[in-house]
Amino acid sequence: MKLKSNWRAVLRHAWSVRLAALAVVLSGVEVTLSCLAGSPPIPAGWFAALSGAVTIAAAVARLVSQKALPGGE
């Protein structure tokens, strides 16, 4: 496996990376809220559903052509 020569630009600008990071944050929020005492302010399953939807969006974004990134190949 070899990184692309412009991996830093991809990491900063690609929507698939941004959406995958958002899915990670949503999953973390869900776990944190479930660990807190008392009932969470949002009904159970909403963060899981949002995380799933964002993950699907990240996969689709990976297939969509995005404008050229700096240092592209």
The first five atom37 places (N, CA, C, CB, O) and aatype in JSON, in Angstrom:
{
  "aatype": [12, 11, 10, 11, 15, 2, 17, 1, 0, 19, 10, 1, 8, 0, 17, 15, 19, 1, 10, 0, 0, 10, 0, 19, 19, 10, 15, 7, 19, 6, 19, 16, 10, 15, 4, 10, 0, 7, 15, 14, 14, 9, 14, 0, 7, 17, 13, 0, 0, 10, 15, 7, 0, 19, 16, 9, 0, 0, 0, 19, 0, 1, 10, 19, 15, 5, 11, 0, 10, 14, 7, 7, 6],
  "atom_mask": [
    [1, 1, 1, 1, 1],
    [1, 1, 1, 1, 1],
    [1, 1, 1, 1, 1],
    [1, 1, 1, 1, 1],
    [1, 1, 1, 1, 1],
    [1, 1, 1, 1, 1],
    [1, 1, 1, 1, 1],
    [1, 1, 1, 1, 1],
    [1, 1, 1, 1, 1],
    [1, 1, 1, 1, 1],
    [1, 1, 1, 1, 1],
    [1, 1, 1, 1, 1],
    [1, 1, 1, 1, 1],
    [1, 1, 1, 1, 1],
    [1, 1, 1, 1, 1],
    [1, 1, 1, 1, 1],
    [1, 1, 1, 1, 1],
    [1, 1, 1, 1, 1],
    [1, 1, 1, 1, 1],
    [1, 1, 1, 1, 1],
    [1, 1, 1, 1, 1],
    [1, 1, 1, 1, 1],
    [1, 1, 1, 1, 1],
    [1, 1, 1, 1, 1],
    [1, 1, 1, 1, 1],
    [1, 1, 1, 1, 1],
    [1, 1, 1, 1, 1],
    [1, 1, 1, 0, 1],
    [1, 1, 1, 1, 1],
    [1, 1, 1, 1, 1],
    [1, 1, 1, 1, 1],
    [1, 1, 1, 1, 1],
    [1, 1, 1, 1, 1],
    [1, 1, 1, 1, 1],
    [1, 1, 1, 1, 1],
    [1, 1, 1, 1, 1],
    [1, 1, 1, 1, 1],
    [1, 1, 1, 0, 1],
    [1, 1, 1, 1, 1],
    [1, 1, 1, 1, 1],
    [1, 1, 1, 1, 1],
    [1, 1, 1, 1, 1],
    [1, 1, 1, 1, 1],
    [1, 1, 1, 1, 1],
    [1, 1, 1, 0, 1],
    [1, 1, 1, 1, 1],
    [1, 1, 1, 1, 1],
    [1, 1, 1, 1, 1],
    [1, 1, 1, 1, 1],
    [1, 1, 1, 1, 1],
    [1, 1, 1, 1, 1],
    [1, 1, 1, 0, 1],
    [1, 1, 1, 1, 1],
    [1, 1, 1, 1, 1],
    [1, 1, 1, 1, 1],
    [1, 1, 1, 1, 1],
    [1, 1, 1, 1, 1],
    [1, 1, 1, 1, 1],
    [1, 1, 1, 1, 1],
    [1, 1, 1, 1, 1],
    [1, 1, 1, 1, 1],
    [1, 1, 1, 1, 1],
    [1, 1, 1, 1, 1],
    [1, 1, 1, 1, 1],
    [1, 1, 1, 1, 1],
    [1, 1, 1, 1, 1],
    [1, 1, 1, 1, 1],
    [1, 1, 1, 1, 1],
    [1, 1, 1, 1, 1],
    [1, 1, 1, 1, 1],
    [1, 1, 1, 0, 1],
    [1, 1, 1, 0, 1],
    [1, 1, 1, 1, 1]
  ],
  "atom_positions": [
    [[0.86, -1.17, 0.0], [0.0, 0.0, 0.0], [0.9, 1.23, 0.0], [-0.97, 0.0, 1.23], [1.88, 1.3, 0.74]],
    [[0.56, 2.19, -0.83], [1.34, 3.41, -0.95], [0.39, 4.61, -0.91], [2.19, 3.41, -2.26], [-0.64, 4.62, -1.59]],
    [[0.75, 5.61, -0.12], [-0.06, 6.82, -0.05], [0.06, 7.63, -1.33], [0.35, 7.68, 1.16], [1.09, 7.6, -2.0]],
    [[-1.01, 8.33, -1.65], [-0.97, 9.25, -2.79], [0.02, 10.36, -2.46], [-2.39, 9.84, -3.1], [0.24, 10.69, -1.29]],
    [[0.61, 10.94, -3.48], [1.58, 12.0, -3.25], [0.93, 13.25, -2.63], [2.26, 12.38, -4.57], [1.6, 14.02, -1.95]],
    [[-0.37, 13.43, -2.85], [-1.08, 14.6, -2.31], [-2.0, 14.21, -1.15], [-1.89, 15.29, -3.41], [-3.08, 14.79, -1.0]],
    [[-1.6, 13.24, -0.35], [-2.48, 12.73, 0.71], [-2.88, 13.81, 1.7], [-1.8, 11.61, 1.44], [-3.98, 13.77, 2.24]],
    [[-2.01, 14.78, 1.96], [-2.36, 15.85, 2.9], [-3.49, 16.72, 2.35], [-1.13, 16.73, 3.21], [-4.39, 17.11, 3.1]],
    [[-3.46, 17.01, 1.07], [-4.52, 17.8, 0.44], [-5.83, 17.02, 0.45], [-4.14, 18.19, -1.0], [-6.89, 17.59, 0.7]],
    [[-5.75, 15.72, 0.17], [-6.96, 14.88, 0.2], [-7.54, 14.86, 1.6], [-6.64, 13.44, -0.28], [-8.75, 14.99, 1.78]],
    [[-6.68, 14.71, 2.6], [-7.14, 14.68, 3.99], [-7.85, 15.97, 4.37], [-5.97, 14.43, 4.93], [-8.83, 15.94, 5.11]],
    [[-7.36, 17.1, 3.88], [-7.97, 18.4, 4.21], [-9.21, 18.73, 3.41], [-6.97, 19.49, 4.01], [-10.09, 19.41, 3.91]],
    [[-9.31, 18.26, 2.17], [-10.35, 18.76, 1.27], [-11.41, 17.74, 0.82], [-9.71, 19.31, 0.07], [-12.48, 18.15, 0.37]],
    [[-11.15, 16.47, 0.93], [-12.09, 15.47, 0.4], [-13.32, 15.33, 1.3], [-11.39, 14.1, 0.26], [-13.2, 15.17, 2.51]],
    [[-14.48, 15.4, 0.7], [-15.73, 15.27, 1.44], [-15.88, 13.89, 2.06], [-16.91, 15.55, 0.54], [-16.47, 13.77, 3.13]],
    [[-15.36, 12.87, 1.43], [-15.48, 11.53, 2.0], [-14.75, 11.46, 3.34], [-14.91, 10.47, 1.03], [-15.22, 10.8, 4.27]],
    [[-13.61, 12.12, 3.45], [-12.85, 12.14, 4.71], [-13.61, 12.95, 5.76], [-11.43, 12.72, 4.49], [-13.7, 12.54, 6.91]],
    [[-14.14, 14.08, 5.36], [-14.9, 14.92, 6.29], [-16.12, 14.19, 6.83], [-15.34, 16.22, 5.61], [-16.4, 14.23, 8.03]],
    [[-16.85, 13.52, 5.95], [-18.05, 12.8, 6.38], [-17.71, 11.59, 7.25], [-18.85, 12.35, 5.17], [-18.43, 11.29, 8.2]],
    [[-16.62, 10.91, 6.94], [-16.19, 9.79, 7.78], [-15.83, 10.29, 9.18], [-14.98, 9.05, 7.14], [-16.14, 9.64, 10.18]],
    [[-15.17, 11.46, 9.27], [-14.83, 12.04, 10.56], [-16.09, 12.42, 11.33], [-13.93, 13.27, 10.38], [-16.15, 12.23, 12.55]],
    [[-17.09, 12.95, 10.65], [-18.36, 13.29, 11.28], [-19.05, 12.03, 11.82], [-19.28, 14.02, 10.29], [-19.63, 12.06, 12.9]],
    [[-18.99, 10.94, 11.07], [-19.58, 9.67, 11.54], [-18.89, 9.2, 12.81], [-19.47, 8.59, 10.45], [-19.55, 8.69, 13.72]],
    [[-17.57, 9.37, 12.88], [-16.84, 8.99, 14.09], [-17.29, 9.85, 15.28], [-15.31, 9.13, 13.87], [-17.49, 9.34, 16.38]],
    [[-17.44, 11.15, 15.05], [-17.88, 12.04, 16.12], [-19.27, 11.66, 16.6], [-17.86, 13.5, 15.64], [-19.52, 11.6, 17.81]],
    [[-20.19, 11.39, 15.67], [-21.55, 11.01, 16.06], [-21.56, 9.71, 16.86], [-22.44, 10.87, 14.82], [-22.3, 9.59, 17.83]],
    [[-20.75, 8.75, 16.46], [-20.66, 7.49, 17.2], [-20.12, 7.74, 18.61], [-19.77, 6.48, 16.46], [-20.6, 7.16, 19.58]],
    [[-19.11, 8.6, 18.71], [-18.56, 8.93, 20.02], [-19.55, 9.63, 20.92], [0.0, 0.0, 0.0], [-19.61, 9.36, 22.12]],
    [[-20.34, 10.53, 20.35], [-21.36, 11.23, 21.13], [-22.4, 10.23, 21.63], [-22.04, 12.34, 20.29], [-22.85, 10.31, 22.78]],
    [[-22.79, 9.3, 20.77], [-23.78, 8.3, 21.18], [-23.26, 7.47, 22.35], [-24.14, 7.38, 20.01], [-23.99, 7.24, 23.32]],
    [[-22.02, 7.02, 22.26], [-21.44, 6.22, 23.34], [-21.33, 7.04, 24.62], [-20.06, 5.68, 22.92], [-21.64, 6.54, 25.7]],
    [[-20.89, 8.28, 24.49], [-20.76, 9.15, 25.67], [-22.1, 9.38, 26.34], [-20.14, 10.49, 25.27], [-22.2, 9.29, 27.57]],
    [[-23.12, 9.67, 25.55], [-24.45, 9.91, 26.13], [-25.01, 8.66, 26.79], [-25.41, 10.39, 25.06], [-25.68, 8.75, 27.82]],
    [[-24.73, 7.49, 26.21], [-25.26, 6.26, 26.81], [-24.54, 5.92, 28.11], [-25.13, 5.09, 25.83], [-25.09, 5.23, 28.96]],
    [[-23.31, 6.41, 28.28], [-22.55, 6.15, 29.51], [-22.91, 7.12, 30.63], [-21.06, 6.24, 29.22], [-22.66, 6.82, 31.8]],
    [[-23.48, 8.24, 30.31], [-23.85, 9.22, 31.33], [-25.06, 8.73, 32.11], [-24.14, 10.59, 30.68], [-25.91, 8.01, 31.59]],
    [[-25.13, 9.13, 33.35], [-26.27, 8.77, 34.19], [-27.52, 9.49, 33.7], [-26.0, 9.1, 35.68], [-27.45, 10.61, 33.2]],
    [[-28.64, 8.84, 33.84], [-29.9, 9.44, 33.43], [-30.19, 9.17, 31.97], [0.0, 0.0, 0.0], [-29.4, 8.53, 31.27]],
    [[-31.33, 9.64, 31.52], [-31.72, 9.41, 30.14], [-31.11, 10.48, 29.24], [-33.26, 9.4, 30.0], [-31.05, 11.65, 29.61]],
    [[-30.65, 10.08, 28.06], [-30.07, 11.06, 27.14], [-31.14, 12.02, 26.6], [-29.37, 10.35, 25.97], [-32.31, 11.66, 26.54]],
    [[-30.73, 13.22, 26.22], [-31.7, 14.21, 25.72], [-32.28, 13.86, 24.35], [-31.04, 15.57, 25.65], [-33.28, 14.45, 23.93]],
    [[-31.67, 12.93, 23.66], [-32.12, 12.52, 22.34], [-32.52, 11.05, 22.41], [-31.02, 12.77, 21.25], [-31.8, 10.25, 23.01]],
    [[-33.65, 10.67, 21.8], [-34.09, 9.27, 21.88], [-33.02, 8.29, 21.37], [-35.37, 9.09, 21.06], [-32.24, 8.6, 20.47]],
    [[-33.02, 7.11, 21.98], [-32.04, 6.08, 21.62], [-32.13, 5.75, 20.13], [-32.27, 4.79, 22.47], [-33.22, 5.67, 19.56]],
    [[-30.99, 5.57, 19.53], [-30.95, 5.18, 18.13], [-30.77, 6.32, 17.14], [0.0, 0.0, 0.0], [-30.42, 6.07, 15.99]],
    [[-31.02, 7.55, 17.56], [-30.91, 8.67, 16.62], [-29.48, 8.91, 16.16], [-31.46, 9.94, 17.26], [-29.24, 9.13, 14.98]],
    [[-28.54, 8.86, 17.1], [-27.15, 9.05, 16.7], [-26.66, 7.9, 15.84], [-26.25, 9.2, 17.93], [-25.87, 8.11, 14.91]],
    [[-27.13, 6.69, 16.13], [-26.75, 5.55, 15.3], [-27.29, 5.72, 13.88], [-27.27, 4.23, 15.91], [-26.6, 5.44, 12.91]],
    [[-28.53, 6.19, 13.77], [-29.12, 6.42, 12.46], [-28.39, 7.54, 11.71], [-30.62, 6.78, 12.6], [-28.11, 7.41, 10.51]],
    [[-28.06, 8.62, 12.41], [-27.32, 9.72, 11.78], [-25.93, 9.26, 11.35], [-27.21, 10.91, 12.74], [-25.47, 9.6, 10.26]],
    [[-25.27, 8.49, 12.21], [-23.95, 7.98, 11.88], [-24.0, 7.08, 10.65], [-23.36, 7.22, 13.07], [-23.13, 7.15, 9.78]],
    [[-25.01, 6.23, 10.58], [-25.17, 5.37, 9.41], [-25.41, 6.16, 8.14], [0.0, 0.0, 0.0], [-24.84, 5.86, 7.1]],
    [[-26.26, 7.18, 8.23], [-26.55, 8.01, 7.06], [-25.3, 8.76, 6.6], [-27.68, 9.0, 7.38], [-25.04, 8.88, 5.4]],
    [[-24.53, 9.27, 7.54], [-23.31, 10.0, 7.18], [-22.27, 9.05, 6.59], [-22.72, 10.71, 8.42], [-21.54, 9.43, 5.67]],
    [[-22.21, 7.83, 7.09], [-21.28, 6.84, 6.54], [-21.64, 6.5, 5.1], [-21.27, 5.57, 7.41], [-20.76, 6.37, 4.25]],
    [[-22.92, 6.37, 4.82], [-23.36, 6.12, 3.44], [-23.01, 7.32, 2.56], [-24.9, 5.85, 3.39], [-22.55, 7.16, 1.43]],
    [[-23.22, 8.53, 3.09], [-22.88, 9.74, 2.33], [-21.37, 9.8, 2.05], [-23.33, 11.01, 3.11], [-20.96, 10.25, 0.98]],
    [[-20.56, 9.35, 2.99], [-19.1, 9.33, 2.78], [-18.73, 8.38, 1.66], [-18.37, 8.93, 4.08], [-17.85, 8.68, 0.84]],
    [[-19.39, 7.23, 1.62], [-19.11, 6.26, 0.55], [-19.51, 6.84, -0.81], [-19.86, 4.94, 0.8], [-18.78, 6.68, -1.79]],
    [[-20.65, 7.5, -0.87], [-21.1, 8.12, -2.12], [-20.14, 9.25, -2.51], [-22.55, 8.65, -1.98], [-19.78, 9.39, -3.68]],
    [[-19.73, 10.06, -1.53], [-18.82, 11.17, -1.81], [-17.49, 10.68, -2.36], [-18.59, 12.01, -0.55], [-16.83, 11.36, -3.14]],
    [[-17.09, 9.49, -1.94], [-15.83, 8.93, -2.43], [-15.91, 8.63, -3.93], [-15.47, 7.65, -1.66], [-14.9, 8.66, -4.62]],
    [[-17.1, 8.34, -4.41], [-17.28, 7.99, -5.82], [-17.54, 9.22, -6.71], [-18.44, 7.01, -5.96], [-17.37, 9.16, -7.93]],
    [[-17.95, 10.34, -6.1], [-18.28, 11.55, -6.85], [-16.99, 12.31, -7.17], [-19.27, 12.45, -6.06], [-16.11, 12.45, -6.32]],
    [[-16.9, 12.78, -8.38], [-15.73, 13.55, -8.79], [-15.74, 14.89, -8.07], [-15.7, 13.76, -10.33], [-16.73, 15.62, -8.09]],
    [[-14.61, 15.2, -7.42], [-14.47, 16.46, -6.73], [-13.45, 17.31, -7.47], [-14.06, 16.24, -5.26], [-12.59, 16.78, -8.18]],
    [[-13.54, 18.62, -7.31], [-12.61, 19.47, -8.06], [-11.18, 19.12, -7.67], [-12.9, 20.98, -7.78], [-10.91, 18.59, -6.59]],
    [[-10.28, 19.43, -8.55], [-8.87, 19.07, -8.37], [-8.32, 19.64, -7.08], [-8.04, 19.55, -9.55], [-8.62, 20.78, -6.71]],
    [[-7.52, 18.84, -6.4], [-6.9, 19.26, -5.16], [-5.5, 19.8, -5.44], [-6.84, 18.1, -4.16], [-4.87, 19.4, -6.42]],
    [[-5.02, 20.68, -4.59], [-3.64, 21.17, -4.77], [-2.65, 20.0, -4.72], [-3.3, 22.22, -3.69], [-2.78, 19.12, -3.88]],
    [[-1.68, 20.0, -5.59], [-0.67, 18.95, -5.59], [-1.2, 17.64, -6.14], [0.0, 0.0, 0.0], [-0.62, 16.58, -5.89]],
    [[-2.3, 17.69, -6.89], [-2.93, 16.47, -7.43], [-2.09, 15.77, -8.46], [0.0, 0.0, 0.0], [-1.16, 16.34, -9.04]],
    [[-2.45, 14.51, -8.69], [-1.74, 13.7, -9.67], [-2.44, 13.73, -10.99], [-1.59, 12.28, -9.18], [-1.98, 13.1, -11.95]]
  ]
}
